[in-house]
Structure formats: C-alpha cells, structure tokens
Amino acid sequence: MFRGVGPLHAPRTTSKARRIIRRSRGPTTTIDDLPNELLLYIGAQFTNLDRNWDLANLALVSKRWRPIAQEWLLKVPRFNITFIDRYMWQLGHRPELLSQVKSLEIWSTSDGRVQRDERGRSKSEYVPIPAPDRITQDKEFMDQCEAIIKYFTRERDGPFRYNSRRWRRALVQDVVPALFGTLLCALPHLRELKLGDAWLLDFPIFASTHSAGAQLRSVPPKGWKHDFLLDALRPLLPQLTLLEVPADMTTMYYPGSARGFFDFTRFENLTEIGVTMRAIQGFVPFGISRPWTLPNPTEMFPPTLELLKISEATHYSANFVKDVCLAKKTAGLPLLRRIEVYHVETLDNTIDDASLVHCLSPIDDVHVACEGAEIALYLYFPPCSMRTWESGGGSPWRLRNEPKALRSGEVACWRKDMGPLGVLEKMGKRVEVEWDADGDAVMV
C-alpha cells in the first residue's frame, strides 16, 4: 500500500551547509556562563535535610561552583557543635559574609557522652572541654576571638567587669561555650537560632534564660552556668525572631517544684519558638494521680509570639495548650496564630495516660480550645515512642517537611524502643490532624 513512498528521513545536509549553520548559531553557552547572581540563586534552592552533602558535592563540580557552594554553607550554616571552630575559621576568612548570616543551626547529642556512676546511673555533671592545640596555637584566630570578647564586655561594672577575663580564660579551659558566645557576638544580623536538635548541656547560655523559680533553686549540674555568656545573650534579645531550645535535657535534674524552667519574655521581637514539653511541665513524679500544675504561658513567652511549637509533648500538653488559648483571649499572647504539638507517645498511650490523671482530651478538647481562640492547630502522634535526639534527623517539624525523612526517623526510634525481653513491638500508625484558625479541618 505504501510502496514507492521512499525513505522517511530528510535529505542529507552538505558539509558547506553544516558550516553555515554552526556559524549562525554562535558559541555554545553553558551553565558556567551565567552570572554569579543566578548561580547563587540556584544554590539557595538546596533546603533539604541533606543540604550540606548536596552543597559539598556541588563544590566538586567545577572551580566556578566551588565558591558558590561554600558561600551558602557559610551563610546558612548547619553543623555539629564539634565543628564550631572550623566554621568560625572559615567565616573569619570571609568577613563580607558576617552580616549576611541570619540563621544559625547547630546540633549535638548526649549519646556516649553522659557521665555515669558505678551503678550505671547518669550523673548530673558538667565536664568542661579544653581547647585543642589547633585552636590555642592559631594566634590569628585567638586574637580575633579575644578582640570580640573585649568589645562586648567593655564598660561593665560590678561583677560583670570580670566577664572579659573569665571569657578569655574559657577559650582555653572550656572552649565550647566560649566559642559559641563569641560566634553569636560576631553575627550582627542573626535572626534565627535553631538548637532544637541539641543537648542542653552543650549550651550554658540558656542558664541566663532561667525562670525566677529555677533561679531560686540550685540547678545541677554545678559549673554549667557561665555568667559571661550574658554578654553574648544581651545583643540577641532585641533581634531574634525565631528560637529553638535544645530538646535533649539528659542529666539536667531540675527541682520537682519548679515549673517552666525558662523565661523568654525578655526577647523583644520573638515571633516563633520551639520548646520541649519537659522544659514546660518540669519533672513529674512517677505515679502521680492528679493534674500537674503548669506554668503561666504569659510568664514564659513574650506577647510578640505568633507560632508555638512543642516537641516531646505529653498528656499534660492539652492542659497547657488550653492555658495558652486562654492567654490569647485575655490579651496575654494577642498575636498567637498557630500551635503545633508533636507528641512523644502514640495516640492510644497518650489517651490512656490522660485518663489516669484526669487531663483533657489530647485531640477533642485541644481542638475546641484553639477554635475558640481562633488559633490554627496541628497535632502529631508518632507510631512509637519518638524523641528528637533519637530520630537522627532533627526536630519533628524539620522532619515533617520531608515525608521520607520523617518515616526514617520513626523507624529509627522504633528500633530503639524495645519491648519486653528486648523484642521489638509492632509499630503503630502515625496520626496527624490539623485545623485552621476557624476550626475547619485541613487536609494533611
């Protein structure tokens, strides 16, 4: 039927025609020919959990991409506390980037670092880490740190006049908090401090944010509080808009009578905060059969707060959320628009625990309270016991942005949550519910 049609291809192009086509097309353009502004924009798109690895691989693509990737690693840092000196060294050689660092995220873990007694019980003990030789022998680095310390401790009267000397001595004897305080002072436009996936013992600066109740009592471990870090905290009070408090409070034994260990009301422009429920409810005695007294939200959070995120939430969280909603109705937290609650136990276990001590329902009562206060609400119940420092991926709100990472974190916690005789129990189901400020359900 199709006989005689001939070959189904275009006639061959002569060599002369090909030369003419090549000349008309001009030189070939590659991605390396783009201006730096566009390359920096491309680098800004790396926001996933593996961002550091992706940027490190990008730096190996070509010499043109290396400074682009390095710049984003310095401008939006996320690193382990053990690399703080290396980050500061790199940043010190790029002083033009100091004013561009607006977000700082540091993580650390207590795994394998907890001091234990002869019975295997954890000890409330703070062990200072001396500076390694690579720091103390770097004269340029030490001189820059001391210059920053002297500037931010100048014109101090009374006990504060000794802070400069203590701070500089700590650069050698207790290097972690000394360098952390120095780094905070070196970042003039820092707006977000994300330490949710960290061990509280690594950040003595939070001793300066203790509530009045916690300050009246001796709070172990001894030696953890560093008065000189108040000079590093002071510049952050008017400029921070986001703060995530370390969730891992291992070895931090606060008095049972203390409620609300922290007071963040001095942060003048704080709009978002992430805090673990343990820092709110305190250490509840085992076997208690009555509702636990919780702190007044207005004595813990500033009136500028818009978003409250609670990790490791317990059955007491429903009562606290109701108090938060009441605080908004009475103008204590007038700007609050959203609450996210990430529970530490499954929904069934949380309901059972709530019924034993006569707490509010972890879903129904919380929903009603937030709807009445016109606050959007998100609730997360894991398929097993889940803690931030055991998930291997960071804070739960960070994992939530990447479903695969969230599932990996759940599995990691499930493997650590051994049942009787060390046998893994069956993993339950994740429960997520969300409502907007009008009380209408939102598809999760």
Order of alpha helices (4+ residues) and beta strands (2+ residues): alpha-alpha-alpha-alpha-beta-alpha-beta-alpha-alpha-alpha-alpha-beta-alpha-alpha-beta-beta-alpha-beta-alpha-beta-alpha-alpha-beta-alpha-alpha-alpha-beta
